[in-house]
């Protein structure tokens, strides 16, 4: 169970989802890899995770986590997700996508959401998670940068996602689980 007063717990979020062994996962904006590592464990040695970020420092942190955790099913890739086809992944090639805290940092939100739709396989699912506009304060980005839930829902609908469900992820974020 995900505590409503807590920060996001990647392990708890992934345990609540129907992630299958041998799956292919893309972590858009992987940062230090908190979700990538847990997804790698969930899909097992026969699955694959592609950890994508634009920042070399984030990818270095990801590489370090891969070594520390002894994981062999994570590939690290530098890419600009604000460009069309920015991930460099093949169309309809991924079972799961996690995009956590990337939209508030990007001016071209629609391009990023369309990239999620492009690379997700039919029946694939994505978690799109952002800082909650109502949980402001000293934690997280300035309130002016946060993406309102209605705006994100509209972007997801425009990209062709029809199944848009709330996913409980704690007090400081909100998330939608979408299916292609």
Beta strands, then each sheet from edge to edge (+ up, - down):
strand 1: 24-28
strand 2: 48-53
strand 3: 74-78
strand 4: 94-100
strand 5: 120-131
strand 6: 163-166
strand 7: 173-179
sheet 1: 3+ 2+ 1+ 4+ 5+ 7- 6+
end
